[in-house]
Amino acid sequence: MSWTRQALINLLKVYGDICRQVDWGSEESSGSEDCLTLNILVPDSLDGQDSPRAVMIWIHGGAFVTATQSHYTDGRALALHEDVIVVNINYRLGTVGFLSGIDDAHSLGNFGVRDQQVAIEWVSRNIADFGGDPERINIFGCSAGGRSVGAQLVTPKNDGLIFSAIGQSGDISSDLIWDNFAEDNINAVLENTNCTDESTRLECLRSVDIDVLQRAADTSKAQNREWQWGLVVDGDFFVDRCGMNMENSDESCLRRHAQVKFMSGCCSADGYGFAPAWTRRDGEGSIEKIRLSIEAITDFTIPFGYRNESLEVAKLTYRDWENPWDEYQIRNLTIEAETDWRYCAPTVNLHRDRSTLENKDETFLYYFDVPSQLSGGMQGANHCADNKFQFGHPILNPISTPADKLLSRQMMRYWANMAKFGSPNDLEGAGDLPNWEAFNPERRNFFRIDHGVLENENNFRSSFTATWIDSIRNVEDLKSDA
């Protein structure tokens, strides 16, 4: 299909509807079933362009339950300042996006990530008409969006379509990406919609109002919290369950992932919003809370198959043995445990696993540590706090500090370079950015990002991530062999 300038102008007059969703933490619904749209942000005009522009496709997060392409992440500043095309997309969420096991013929699930893949394929076919380069398509996303990035890298559906990728606080190596509660979800939906007759369940579910359908799994959701929805191995979109130990998964997982130039990282307090509420209240890290802290670590890992022996290792790691009763440390280390298990440990582990391959591209690991405004005296960068900088929000905000504006310009350049060159470094000789070293598994090096600090360091969260990558992995391997 050919696109004319007038057709482009007409298309960009309004944003499409968001996908139907139950708003987080409430009973209110918003959005539409007619939501599978994408937005294309093209800098300047299409006239006089010397060469096709690199393309960056943003996949939003939201635990596969909520959120949308939006003004917050539409990428206008990134597109204009870095001369790239930014595309953001919607995909189906919750029950309609990720329910599996309906019946033998319709049990595949993964509908939301299939929507993402169709959008990537559409961009590949049509982006040249917008001045984009179909040979330089980058996908990037944070949280569930980062996990979606990983999913798109390991499915055979995208072979040859993606040039580079950026996973932010989430990737295919995360335990959170897989639906460990698929059977609970389908059973709850069928029971709460009165669609239990096996011979008619599909037709019955299709007749249910979408808001009723989206809430039908809530009995399961109440127990499983934000990790209720995820991906399933269906033999088509996913042929193997890739995971924390990708080198022991089907080799195709790791090799497919390694075909794409890759950068990823996490934020220093990624787990802040997911830890128990008492960790965010000053003065509540009492002796009594030590037991709750241990229970919290156990609670968020047992559903994913970790053995008690592994959890004992985690309990020993996340204690300040020099100040075992310090209330701040009790709260802080519980948050650190959430940060590592959910985000930082899987991130560095994926880089290490990719490095085991003989033929692989360099990868680039970062650690975002710009302090967020956190309650309870906690410190660090909250979940996906890097997003506003890579999208240029400080530059668009007239009251932003000079430090925020400078860091935003630098991060936009690193991110856009990844799309243009497959490396965050300036490969065309601009030379005004500090050099970002490729990941080395022996050094476990990373690039620290903070105000006034853009530098390479070694031993990425060494003692903490080693607990999950080395100690717990060894325990799991020993128990499996027993």
C-alpha positions as CSV (number, residue, x, y, z in Angstrom):
1,M,0.0,0.0,0.0
2,S,1.3,3.4,-0.9
3,W,1.0,6.4,1.5
4,T,0.6,10.0,0.2
5,R,1.4,13.0,2.3
6,Q,-2.3,13.9,2.6
7,A,-3.2,10.4,3.8
8,L,-0.5,10.7,6.4
9,I,-1.8,14.1,7.6
10,N,-5.3,12.7,7.8
11,L,-4.2,9.7,9.8
12,L,-2.4,11.7,12.4
13,K,-5.2,14.1,13.3
14,V,-6.4,12.0,16.3
15,Y,-5.0,9.2,18.6
16,G,-6.8,5.9,18.4
17,D,-8.6,4.4,21.4
18,I,-6.7,2.6,24.0
19,C,-7.4,-1.1,24.4
20,R,-10.2,-2.0,26.8
21,Q,-8.9,-2.5,30.3
22,V,-9.9,-2.5,33.9
23,D,-8.2,0.5,35.4
24,W,-5.4,-0.5,37.9
25,G,-6.6,-0.6,41.5
26,S,-10.3,0.2,40.7
27,E,-13.4,-1.3,39.2
28,E,-13.6,1.3,36.4
29,S,-13.1,0.3,32.8
30,S,-11.8,2.4,29.9
31,G,-10.9,2.0,26.2
32,S,-12.4,0.2,23.3
33,E,-12.2,-3.2,21.6
34,D,-11.3,-1.3,18.4
35,C,-7.9,-0.4,19.6
36,L,-5.2,-2.1,17.4
37,T,-3.7,1.1,16.1
38,L,-0.2,2.5,16.0
39,N,1.2,6.1,16.0
40,I,4.0,7.1,13.7
41,L,6.1,10.1,14.7
42,V,8.1,11.4,11.7
43,P,10.5,14.4,12.2
44,D,10.3,17.4,10.0
45,S,9.0,16.7,6.5
46,L,9.5,13.9,4.0
47,D,11.0,16.2,1.5
48,G,14.7,16.6,1.1
49,Q,15.5,13.5,3.2
50,D,19.0,12.2,2.3
51,S,18.5,8.7,3.5
52,P,15.9,6.5,5.3
53,R,15.7,7.0,9.0
54,A,16.1,4.4,11.7
55,V,12.8,3.3,13.3
56,M,12.1,2.8,17.0
57,I,8.9,0.9,18.0
58,W,7.9,1.4,21.6
59,I,6.0,-1.4,23.3
60,H,4.2,-0.1,26.5
61,G,4.3,-2.0,29.8
62,G,1.6,-2.4,32.4
63,A,1.8,-6.1,33.5
64,F,-0.2,-7.1,30.4
65,V,-3.2,-5.6,32.1
66,T,-3.3,-1.9,31.7
67,A,-1.6,1.1,30.0
68,T,-1.4,2.2,26.4
69,Q,0.5,4.1,23.7
70,S,0.2,7.6,25.0
71,H,1.4,11.2,24.9
72,Y,3.7,10.3,27.8
73,T,5.6,7.9,25.6
74,D,4.8,9.1,22.1
75,G,8.4,10.0,21.3
76,R,8.0,13.4,19.7
77,A,11.1,14.8,21.4
78,L,13.1,11.7,20.6
79,A,12.1,11.7,17.0
80,L,12.9,15.4,16.5
81,H,16.2,15.6,18.4
82,E,17.7,12.4,17.1
83,D,16.2,12.3,13.6
84,V,14.5,8.9,14.0
85,I,11.0,7.7,13.4
86,V,9.2,6.6,16.6
87,V,6.3,4.3,16.4
88,N,4.1,3.3,19.4
89,I,1.5,0.6,19.4
90,N,-1.5,-0.9,21.3
91,Y,-2.1,-4.5,22.0
92,R,-4.9,-6.5,23.6
93,L,-4.6,-6.8,27.4
94,G,-5.8,-8.9,30.3
95,T,-8.3,-11.7,29.6
96,V,-8.8,-10.9,25.9
97,G,-5.0,-10.6,25.3
98,F,-3.6,-13.5,27.3
99,L,-6.3,-16.0,28.2
100,S,-5.3,-19.5,27.1
101,G,-6.8,-23.0,27.2
102,I,-10.2,-22.1,25.9
103,D,-10.5,-25.3,23.9
104,D,-8.3,-27.5,21.8
105,A,-8.7,-25.3,18.7
106,H,-8.4,-22.0,20.4
107,S,-6.0,-22.6,23.3
108,L,-2.9,-20.8,21.9
109,G,-3.2,-17.6,23.9
110,N,-0.5,-15.0,23.5
111,F,-2.9,-12.8,21.6
112,G,-1.4,-9.6,22.9
113,V,2.1,-10.4,21.8
114,R,0.7,-11.6,18.5
115,D,-0.8,-8.1,18.1
116,Q,2.7,-6.7,18.8
117,Q,4.2,-8.9,16.2
118,V,1.7,-8.0,13.5
119,A,2.5,-4.3,14.2
120,I,6.2,-5.0,13.8
121,E,5.5,-6.8,10.5
122,W,3.3,-3.9,9.3
123,V,6.0,-1.4,10.1
124,S,8.5,-3.5,8.2
125,R,6.3,-3.6,5.1
126,N,5.2,0.1,5.1
127,I,7.7,2.3,7.0
128,A,9.6,3.1,3.8
129,D,6.6,5.2,2.7
130,F,7.1,7.3,5.8
131,G,10.8,7.8,5.1
132,G,11.9,4.9,7.4
133,D,14.5,2.2,6.9
134,P,13.0,-1.3,7.1
135,E,16.5,-2.6,7.6
136,R,16.9,-0.7,10.8
137,I,13.9,-1.4,13.0
138,N,14.5,-1.2,16.7
139,I,12.0,-2.4,19.4
140,F,12.2,-1.1,22.9
141,G,10.0,-1.2,26.0
142,C,9.9,-1.1,29.8
143,S,8.6,-3.6,32.4
144,A,6.0,-5.8,30.6
145,G,7.0,-3.8,27.5
146,G,10.6,-5.0,28.1
147,R,9.4,-8.5,28.5
148,S,7.5,-8.1,25.3
149,V,10.7,-7.0,23.6
150,G,12.3,-10.3,24.7
151,A,9.3,-12.3,23.5
152,Q,9.5,-10.7,20.0
153,L,13.2,-11.6,19.8
154,V,12.7,-15.3,20.4
155,T,9.7,-16.0,18.3
156,P,10.4,-17.3,14.8
157,K,7.7,-15.0,13.5
158,N,10.1,-12.0,13.5
159,D,13.1,-13.7,11.8
160,G,14.9,-11.0,9.8
161,L,12.6,-8.1,10.8
162,I,14.4,-6.6,13.8
163,F,17.8,-4.9,13.7
164,S,18.2,-4.0,17.3
165,A,16.4,-4.1,20.7
166,I,16.4,-2.4,24.1
167,G,14.9,-4.1,27.1
168,Q,14.3,-1.9,30.1
169,S,13.5,-3.5,33.4
170,G,12.3,-6.7,31.8
171,D,13.2,-9.3,29.2
172,I,12.5,-12.9,28.2
173,S,14.7,-14.1,31.0
174,S,12.3,-12.8,33.7
175,D,10.2,-15.4,35.6
176,L,7.3,-12.8,35.3
177,I,6.9,-13.2,31.6
178,W,5.4,-16.8,31.7
179,D,1.9,-17.5,32.7
180,N,2.3,-19.7,35.8
181,F,-1.5,-19.5,36.5
182,A,-3.0,-20.2,33.1
183,E,-5.1,-23.1,34.4
184,D,-6.3,-21.0,37.3
185,N,-7.2,-18.1,35.0
186,I,-9.2,-20.2,32.5
187,N,-11.1,-22.0,35.3
188,A,-12.0,-18.7,37.0
189,V,-13.1,-17.1,33.7
190,L,-15.3,-20.1,32.8
191,E,-16.9,-20.3,36.2
192,N,-17.5,-16.6,36.6
193,T,-19.1,-16.3,33.1
194,N,-21.1,-19.5,33.4
195,C,-19.4,-20.9,30.3
196,T,-18.4,-24.3,31.7
197,D,-20.0,-26.4,29.0
198,E,-17.0,-27.7,27.0
199,S,-19.0,-28.0,23.8
200,T,-20.1,-24.4,23.8
201,R,-17.6,-22.5,25.9
202,L,-16.0,-20.6,23.0
203,E,-19.3,-19.3,21.7
204,C,-20.4,-18.6,25.3
205,L,-17.3,-16.5,26.0
206,R,-17.7,-14.6,22.8
207,S,-21.2,-13.5,23.9
208,V,-20.0,-12.1,27.2
209,D,-19.7,-8.4,27.6
210,I,-16.0,-7.4,27.4
211,D,-16.0,-5.7,30.8
212,V,-17.5,-8.8,32.4
213,L,-14.9,-10.9,30.6
214,Q,-12.0,-8.7,31.7
215,R,-13.1,-9.0,35.4
216,A,-13.9,-12.7,35.2
217,A,-10.4,-13.8,36.3
218,D,-10.4,-11.5,39.3
219,T,-10.7,-14.3,41.8
220,S,-7.4,-15.6,40.4
221,K,-5.9,-12.1,40.2
222,A,-6.5,-11.4,43.8
223,Q,-4.1,-14.1,44.8
224,N,-1.6,-13.8,42.0
225,R,-1.4,-10.1,41.8
226,E,0.3,-8.3,39.0
227,W,1.9,-11.4,37.5
228,Q,-1.5,-13.0,36.7
229,W,-1.1,-12.7,32.9
230,G,1.8,-13.9,30.8
231,L,2.9,-16.0,27.9
232,V,2.4,-19.7,27.2
233,V,4.4,-22.2,25.1
234,D,2.0,-22.9,22.2
235,G,4.3,-24.6,19.7
236,D,3.8,-21.8,17.2
237,F,4.6,-18.4,18.5
238,F,6.8,-19.9,21.3
239,V,8.3,-23.3,20.9
240,D,10.1,-23.3,24.3
241,R,9.9,-21.7,27.6
242,C,13.0,-19.5,27.8
243,G,13.8,-18.3,31.3
244,M,16.3,-17.3,33.9
245,N,18.7,-20.0,32.8
246,M,18.5,-19.5,29.1
247,E,21.6,-21.5,28.3
248,N,19.7,-24.6,29.6
249,S,16.5,-23.8,27.6
250,D,16.0,-24.9,24.1
251,E,19.0,-23.5,22.3
252,S,16.8,-21.8,19.8
253,C,15.7,-19.3,22.5
254,L,19.2,-18.0,23.1
255,R,20.3,-18.2,19.5
256,R,17.3,-16.3,18.2
257,H,17.8,-13.6,20.8
258,A,21.4,-13.3,19.9
259,Q,20.6,-12.6,16.3
260,V,19.6,-9.1,17.2
261,K,21.9,-6.3,18.5
262,F,20.9,-5.8,22.1
263,M,21.0,-3.3,25.0
264,S,19.2,-3.6,28.4
265,G,19.3,-2.5,32.0
266,C,17.4,-1.9,35.2
267,C,16.7,0.8,37.7
268,S,18.3,0.9,41.1
269,A,14.9,0.8,43.0
270,D,12.9,-1.1,40.4
271,G,11.3,-3.2,43.2
272,Y,10.2,-0.3,45.3
273,G,6.6,-0.2,44.2
274,F,6.2,-4.0,44.4
275,A,7.6,-4.6,47.8
276,P,5.2,-4.9,50.8
277,A,3.7,-1.5,51.8
278,W,5.4,-1.4,55.1
279,T,8.8,-1.1,53.4
280,R,7.8,2.4,52.2
281,R,6.8,3.7,55.6
282,D,9.5,5.3,57.8
283,G,10.0,3.5,61.1
284,E,8.2,0.3,60.3
285,G,11.3,-1.8,59.8
286,S,11.0,-3.2,63.3
287,I,12.2,-6.6,64.6
288,E,8.7,-8.0,64.0
289,K,9.1,-7.1,60.4
290,I,12.1,-9.3,59.9
291,R,9.7,-12.3,59.8
292,L,7.5,-10.4,57.3
293,S,10.5,-9.6,55.2
294,I,11.5,-13.2,55.0
295,E,7.9,-14.2,54.2
296,A,7.8,-11.5,51.5
297,I,10.9,-13.0,49.8
298,T,9.3,-16.5,50.0
299,D,5.9,-15.3,48.8
300,F,7.1,-13.7,45.6
301,T,9.3,-16.6,44.6
302,I,7.5,-19.8,45.5
303,P,4.9,-19.6,42.8
304,F,7.7,-19.7,40.2
305,G,9.1,-23.0,41.4
306,Y,12.1,-22.0,43.5
307,R,12.9,-24.6,46.2
308,N,13.1,-23.9,49.9
309,E,16.8,-24.5,49.8
310,S,17.1,-21.7,47.2
311,L,15.0,-19.3,49.3
312,E,17.2,-19.9,52.3
313,V,20.1,-18.6,50.2
314,A,18.1,-15.4,49.4
315,K,17.1,-14.9,53.1
316,L,20.8,-15.0,54.1
317,T,21.8,-12.5,51.4
318,Y,19.3,-9.8,52.0
319,R,20.3,-9.1,55.6
320,D,22.7,-6.6,57.0
321,W,24.6,-8.9,59.3
322,E,26.6,-6.0,60.8
323,N,23.3,-4.2,61.7
324,P,20.7,-6.9,61.7
325,W,18.1,-4.9,63.6
326,D,18.5,-1.7,61.7
327,E,14.9,-0.8,60.7
328,Y,15.9,1.1,57.5
329,Q,18.1,-1.8,56.3
330,I,15.3,-4.3,57.0
331,R,13.0,-2.3,54.7
332,N,15.7,-1.4,52.1
333,L,17.0,-4.9,51.7
334,T,13.5,-6.3,51.1
335,I,13.1,-3.8,48.3
336,E,16.5,-4.8,47.0
337,A,15.4,-8.4,46.9
338,E,12.4,-7.5,44.8
339,T,14.6,-5.4,42.5
340,D,17.0,-8.2,41.9
341,W,14.6,-11.1,41.5
342,R,12.2,-9.2,39.2
343,Y,14.6,-7.1,37.1
344,C,18.3,-6.8,37.7
345,A,19.4,-10.4,38.1
346,P,17.5,-11.7,35.0
347,T,18.9,-8.7,33.1
348,V,22.6,-9.4,33.8
349,N,22.0,-13.1,33.5
350,L,20.7,-12.7,29.9
351,H,23.9,-10.8,28.9
352,R,26.0,-13.6,30.5
353,D,24.1,-16.3,28.7
354,R,24.4,-14.6,25.3
355,S,28.1,-14.2,25.8
356,T,28.5,-18.1,25.9
357,L,27.7,-18.3,22.2
358,E,30.5,-18.5,19.7
359,N,28.9,-16.2,17.1
360,K,27.2,-13.3,18.8
361,D,27.0,-9.6,18.7
362,E,28.2,-7.4,21.5
363,T,25.6,-6.5,24.1
364,F,25.4,-3.4,26.3
365,L,24.2,-3.3,30.0
366,Y,23.2,-0.3,31.9
367,Y,22.2,0.6,35.5
368,F,20.0,3.7,35.9
369,D,20.5,5.4,39.3
370,V,18.9,8.9,39.1
371,P,17.1,9.2,42.4
372,S,13.3,9.3,42.4
373,Q,11.2,10.9,45.1
374,L,10.5,7.9,47.2
375,S,8.6,7.8,50.5
376,G,9.9,6.3,53.7
377,G,13.4,7.6,53.3
378,M,14.1,5.1,50.5
379,Q,16.6,6.0,47.8
380,G,17.1,5.0,44.2
381,A,15.5,5.1,40.8
382,N,11.9,3.8,40.8
383,H,10.5,1.3,38.3
384,C,11.0,2.6,34.7
385,A,12.2,6.0,35.9
386,D,14.5,6.1,32.9
387,N,11.6,6.4,30.5
388,K,11.1,10.2,30.9
389,F,14.7,10.8,30.1
390,Q,14.9,8.7,26.9
391,F,11.7,10.3,25.7
392,G,13.0,13.9,26.3
393,H,10.4,15.0,28.9
394,P,12.9,17.3,30.7
395,I,13.6,19.1,27.4
396,L,9.9,19.7,26.8
397,N,9.4,20.9,30.4
398,P,10.5,24.5,30.8
399,I,11.0,24.1,34.6
400,S,13.3,21.1,34.3
401,T,16.7,21.4,35.9
402,P,19.8,21.8,33.6
403,A,21.1,18.5,34.9
404,D,17.9,16.7,33.9
405,K,17.9,18.3,30.5
406,L,21.5,17.4,29.8
407,L,21.0,13.8,30.9
408,S,17.9,13.6,28.7
409,R,19.8,14.7,25.7
410,Q,22.5,12.2,26.4
411,M,20.1,9.3,26.9
412,M,18.1,10.1,23.8
413,R,21.4,10.0,21.9
414,Y,22.4,6.6,23.3
415,W,19.0,5.1,22.7
416,A,18.8,6.5,19.1
417,N,22.3,5.3,18.4
418,M,21.2,1.8,19.3
419,A,18.5,2.1,16.6
420,K,20.9,3.6,14.1
421,F,24.0,1.6,14.6
422,G,23.3,-1.4,16.9
423,S,25.5,0.3,19.5
424,P,24.8,3.1,21.9
425,N,28.1,4.7,21.0
426,D,28.5,7.5,18.4
427,L,29.9,5.5,15.5
428,E,29.8,8.4,13.1
429,G,32.5,10.3,14.9
430,A,30.5,12.9,16.9
431,G,32.5,11.9,19.9
432,D,30.7,14.0,22.5
433,L,29.3,11.0,24.5
434,P,31.3,9.0,27.0
435,N,32.2,5.6,25.5
436,W,29.9,2.7,26.6
437,E,31.9,-0.6,26.9
438,A,30.3,-3.8,25.6
439,F,29.4,-6.4,28.3
440,N,32.2,-8.8,29.4
441,P,31.0,-11.8,31.4
442,E,34.2,-12.0,33.4
443,R,33.9,-8.4,34.6
444,R,30.1,-8.2,34.6
445,N,30.6,-4.6,33.6
446,F,27.8,-2.1,33.2
447,F,27.3,1.6,32.3
448,R,26.1,3.6,35.3
449,I,23.6,6.4,34.3
450,D,23.1,9.3,36.8
451,H,23.4,13.0,37.0
452,G,26.9,13.9,36.0
453,V,27.8,10.2,36.0
454,L,28.1,8.3,32.7
455,E,30.8,5.7,33.3
456,N,31.7,2.1,33.0
457,E,31.9,0.0,36.2
458,N,32.5,-3.7,37.0
459,N,30.6,-6.3,39.1
460,F,27.0,-5.4,38.4
461,R,25.2,-5.5,41.9
462,S,27.7,-8.2,42.6
463,S,26.7,-9.9,45.8
464,F,23.0,-9.5,45.2
465,T,22.7,-10.7,41.6
466,A,25.2,-13.4,42.2
467,T,22.7,-14.9,44.7
468,W,20.2,-15.5,41.9
469,I,22.6,-16.1,39.0
470,D,25.2,-18.4,40.7
471,S,24.1,-19.6,44.2
472,I,20.5,-20.3,43.5
473,R,21.2,-21.6,40.0
474,N,23.6,-24.1,41.6
475,V,21.1,-25.2,44.2
476,E,18.5,-25.7,41.6
477,D,20.8,-27.7,39.4
478,L,21.9,-29.9,42.3
479,K,18.3,-30.6,43.4
480,S,17.4,-31.4,39.8
481,D,20.2,-33.9,39.5
482,A,19.3,-35.5,42.9
